[in-house]
Amino acid sequence: MLFDFERDFAGSLRCIPMIARQKLDIIGIKLSLRQWSRFTREERGQLADLPCESVAEQAAYHALVAHLIATRSDEPLRHLVTRGLEAWRDAAQMPDAVKTQAQADGIAPPTATQWAALLPLQRFALVKLARSRHENENFVPAMREFGLLHDKGAFSNPTAVSRAHTRLPN
């Protein structure tokens, strides 16, 4: 599953899509874009498509990623510090990072009801985009895509509008 806001940079799988990022976070592996780019297109697609919910699926996913890093990359496997990264799992509590990013973009954050109604991958994407230093320009498009932002009167800050529609070259 690719979100519309990531189709132009992740649709070709040259960048790591949110669905794969979520799985990598779940298994605790930090994968660099350089490592990702060393995988074949089929391997990248497999990492986007494979399930990673049960303990057995997570173990198999971890083993596959570790194998791909070892065989395709000259960089070591790096573990991700997962403490605090799973805030997206809690449908009852929106992380402060999402509220802060919405405020920075001059938009209203999701309400508690809206946050609770989001799919786990949507919550993950908002948290990831809110915490990202180089991708938070996709936060507003993601909010719009998830039905949390409506164009009419959505922006109280005109600068946020221009930032939200400006994409940096990859």
Phi and psi in degrees as a GROMACS rama.xvg file:
@    title "Ramachandran Plot"
@    xaxis  label "Phi"
@    yaxis  label "Psi"
@TYPE xy
-113.301  141.042  LEU-2
-82.5889  154.519  PHE-3
-59.4092  -39.3262  ASP-4
-65.7557  -16.4697  PHE-5
-109.931  0.56727  GLU-6
-60.1354  -38.7688  ARG-7
-71.0537  -24.1473  ASP-8
-114.416  -19.1036  PHE-9
-114.141  -10.8598  ALA-10
-59.4741  -34.6653  GLY-11
-84.7934  -2.88859  SER-12
64.2937  21.4564  LEU-13
-77.9512  -21.3634  ARG-14
-114.338  158.906  CYS-15
-79.3396  116.483  ILE-16
-72.8276  158.853  PRO-17
-54.5736  -38.7424  MET-18
-61.3193  -38.5942  ILE-19
-75.7455  -37.6614  ALA-20
-60.2481  -41.419  ARG-21
-60.837  -45.6806  GLN-22
-65.2951  -39.932  LYS-23
-63.434  -40.1606  LEU-24
-63.9727  -41.2291  ASP-25
-60.6559  -41.653  ILE-26
-88.4554  -5.7373  ILE-27
77.117  34.5472  GLY-28
-114.996  130.841  ILE-29
-94.9412  115.118  LYS-30
-109.843  126.103  LEU-31
-80.4051  157.782  SER-32
-62.2456  -34.0637  LEU-33
-62.4519  -43.8424  ARG-34
-63.6203  -46.3159  GLN-35
-55.7663  -43.6393  TRP-36
-67.9152  -18.979  SER-37
-79.6181  -17.5365  ARG-38
-76.1514  152.087  PHE-39
-70.3581  163.269  THR-40
-57.633  -40.8128  ARG-41
-65.065  -40.7789  GLU-42
-65.92  -40.685  GLU-43
-63.6668  -41.0156  ARG-44
-63.5263  -39.5445  GLY-45
-62.288  -42.2437  GLN-46
-66.754  -28.8118  LEU-47
-76.2411  -32.9449  ALA-48
-93.629  -28.7344  ASP-49
-62.5502  144.094  LEU-50
-72.4915  154.271  PRO-51
-151.585  46.6979  CYS-52
-104.366  -50.592  GLU-53
-78.0672  165.019  SER-54
-59.5636  -41.7205  VAL-55
-64.8961  -42.2708  ALA-56
-64.5048  -39.0706  GLU-57
-66.1287  -40.6941  GLN-58
-63.9402  -42.8493  ALA-59
-65.9079  -40.3585  ALA-60
-64.4602  -45.5395  TYR-61
-58.4448  -46.6375  HIS-62
-61.1399  -41.5143  ALA-63
-64.7227  -47.3258  LEU-64
-61.8017  -44.203  VAL-65
-60.5677  -42.3306  ALA-66
-62.9465  -45.1712  HIS-67
-63.8995  -40.9965  LEU-68
-63.1892  -44.085  ILE-69
-65.8384  -36.2712  ALA-70
-92.7449  -25.7005  THR-71
-108.089  -16.353  ARG-72
-122.82  152.082  SER-73
-97.4414  10.6603  ASP-74
-103.268  149.664  GLU-75
-76.6622  161.07  PRO-76
-69.4691  131.12  LEU-77
-117.991  133.376  ARG-78
-85.8409  146.887  HIS-79
-97.5805  133.914  LEU-80
-75.0561  112.891  VAL-81
-92.86  -9.14712  THR-82
-59.1983  123.526  ARG-83
87.1221  -8.01332  GLY-84
-88.1758  -8.39469  LEU-85
-99.5711  20.4433  GLU-86
-60.7309  -23.732  ALA-87
-66.4016  -21.4076  TRP-88
-69.6915  -25.6126  ARG-89
-87.799  101.617  ASP-90
-71.3939  -16.5671  ALA-91
-89.1476  -13.2  ALA-92
-137.511  110.746  GLN-93
-77.7558  131.776  MET-94
-65.1584  148.657  PRO-95
-60.2631  -31.1777  ASP-96
-58.6929  -36.7278  ALA-97
-68.5086  -43.8404  VAL-98
-62.6285  -43.151  LYS-99
-64.6464  -42.3723  THR-100
-66.4512  -41.2307  GLN-101
-59.9912  -44.9079  ALA-102
-61.763  -42.6188  GLN-103
-62.1632  -31.9915  ALA-104
-89.2078  -0.0563  ASP-105
72.71  29.581  GLY-106
-125.783  162.434  ILE-107
-78.2166  137.43  ALA-108
-71.3031  165.538  PRO-109
-59.8458  147.176  PRO-110
-73.7665  167.624  THR-111
-59.6487  -38.9484  ALA-112
-66.5135  -43.4963  THR-113
-63.5209  -44.3602  GLN-114
-58.9049  -45.6718  TRP-115
-64.6556  -29.1143  ALA-116
-83.3971  -12.8273  ALA-117
-68.9164  150.041  LEU-118
-69.055  152.1  LEU-119
-53.5266  -40.1349  PRO-120
-65.706  -34.8261  LEU-121
-66.6723  -43.1277  GLN-122
-61.8668  -43.2111  ARG-123
-57.4201  -47.4909  PHE-124
-59.9146  -44.8539  ALA-125
-63.9611  -41.6981  LEU-126
-64.5987  -45.3687  VAL-127
-62.6124  -44.8638  LYS-128
-67.4328  -33.0382  LEU-129
-71.2399  -28.8535  ALA-130
-94.0251  -12.3768  ARG-131
-76.1387  138.099  SER-132
-83.1966  -23.3826  ARG-133
-118.374  -3.85429  HIS-134
-121.364  6.35776  GLU-135
-71.3013  -1.78946  ASN-136
-68.352  -14.947  GLU-137
-91.0791  -0.541036  ASN-138
-63.0732  -49.414  PHE-139
-64.6277  -46.4707  VAL-140
-59.1809  -36.1606  PRO-141
-66.1202  -43.9837  ALA-142
-57.9734  -42.7536  MET-143
-65.0233  -46.7261  ARG-144
-59.9731  -36.1699  GLU-145
-83.0786  5.00543  PHE-146
77.2424  21.6037  GLY-147
-100.797  -4.27859  LEU-148
-142.116  134.277  LEU-149
-117.801  140.272  HIS-150
-57.4751  -42.1442  ASP-151
-70.1567  111.807  LYS-152
69.754  16.6363  GLY-153
-73.5139  -29.1547  ALA-154
-105.87  126.864  PHE-155
-96.2346  -6.32414  SER-156
-126.239  110.241  ASN-157
-59.8626  -30.0228  PRO-158
-63.2015  -35.2435  THR-159
-62.8447  -35.8658  ALA-160
-62.2373  -48.7127  VAL-161
-66.986  -38.0229  SER-162
-65.8346  -37.8954  ARG-163
-68.3511  -27.3395  ALA-164
-101.64  1.61901  HIS-165
-101.499  123.278  THR-166
-109.313  134.336  ARG-167
-78.6549  146.243  LEU-168
-65.6182  146.548  PRO-169
